[in-house]
Amino acid sequence: MITDDQKNLLTERELQILRLIAEGRTTPLIASEMNLSQETIKWYRKRIMRKFSASTSAEVVRKAIREEII
């Protein structure tokens, strides 16, 4: 279960990236669309996963959908 603290810890940028991940976009595609480096997107992915205590992007997306964050 995602706590209110976890919901509030996401920055607007992290939430934006999480939505793109949930839509199935790859790191290179997200980087291109956001005009950021792939390394920056990887860094954001890791931050998001850490905040949700998840080991995969799919797990983060499942939790975010279940908790109606996205």
C-alpha positions as CSV (number, residue, x, y, z in Angstrom):
1,M,0.0,0.0,0.0
2,I,1.2,3.5,-0.8
3,T,1.1,6.0,2.1
4,D,0.1,9.6,1.9
5,D,3.7,10.5,2.5
6,Q,4.7,8.6,-0.6
7,K,2.0,10.3,-2.7
8,N,3.2,13.7,-1.5
9,L,6.9,12.9,-2.1
10,L,6.5,12.8,-5.9
11,T,7.5,15.9,-7.6
12,E,5.6,17.2,-10.6
13,R,8.4,16.0,-12.9
14,E,8.4,12.5,-11.3
15,L,4.6,12.3,-11.7
16,Q,5.0,13.3,-15.3
17,I,7.6,10.6,-15.9
18,L,5.5,8.0,-14.0
19,R,2.6,8.7,-16.3
20,L,4.8,8.3,-19.4
21,I,6.1,5.0,-18.0
22,A,2.6,3.8,-17.4
23,E,1.8,4.6,-21.0
24,G,4.5,2.2,-22.0
25,R,7.1,4.7,-23.2
26,T,10.7,3.6,-23.1
27,T,13.5,5.5,-21.5
28,P,14.9,6.7,-24.8
29,L,11.5,7.9,-25.9
30,I,10.7,9.7,-22.7
31,A,14.2,11.4,-22.9
32,S,13.5,12.5,-26.4
33,E,10.0,13.8,-25.7
34,M,11.1,15.7,-22.6
35,N,14.4,16.9,-24.2
36,L,16.4,15.3,-21.4
37,S,19.2,12.8,-21.4
38,Q,18.5,9.1,-21.0
39,E,20.7,9.1,-17.9
40,T,18.4,11.8,-16.4
41,I,15.3,9.7,-17.1
42,K,17.0,6.6,-15.6
43,W,17.8,8.7,-12.5
44,Y,14.2,9.7,-12.2
45,R,13.0,6.1,-12.6
46,K,15.3,5.0,-9.8
47,R,14.1,7.8,-7.6
48,I,10.4,6.9,-8.2
49,M,11.1,3.2,-7.6
50,R,12.8,4.0,-4.4
51,K,10.0,6.2,-3.2
52,F,7.5,3.4,-3.8
53,S,9.8,0.7,-2.4
54,A,9.5,-1.1,-5.8
55,S,12.0,-3.2,-7.6
56,T,10.5,-2.8,-11.1
57,S,8.8,-0.1,-13.1
58,A,5.8,-2.4,-13.5
59,E,5.4,-2.6,-9.7
60,V,5.5,1.2,-9.4
61,V,2.8,1.5,-12.1
62,R,0.6,-1.1,-10.4
63,K,0.9,0.6,-7.1
64,A,0.2,4.0,-8.6
65,I,-2.9,2.8,-10.5
66,R,-4.2,1.0,-7.4
67,E,-3.8,4.1,-5.3
68,E,-5.2,6.3,-8.0
69,I,-2.1,8.4,-8.3
70,I,-2.2,8.0,-12.1
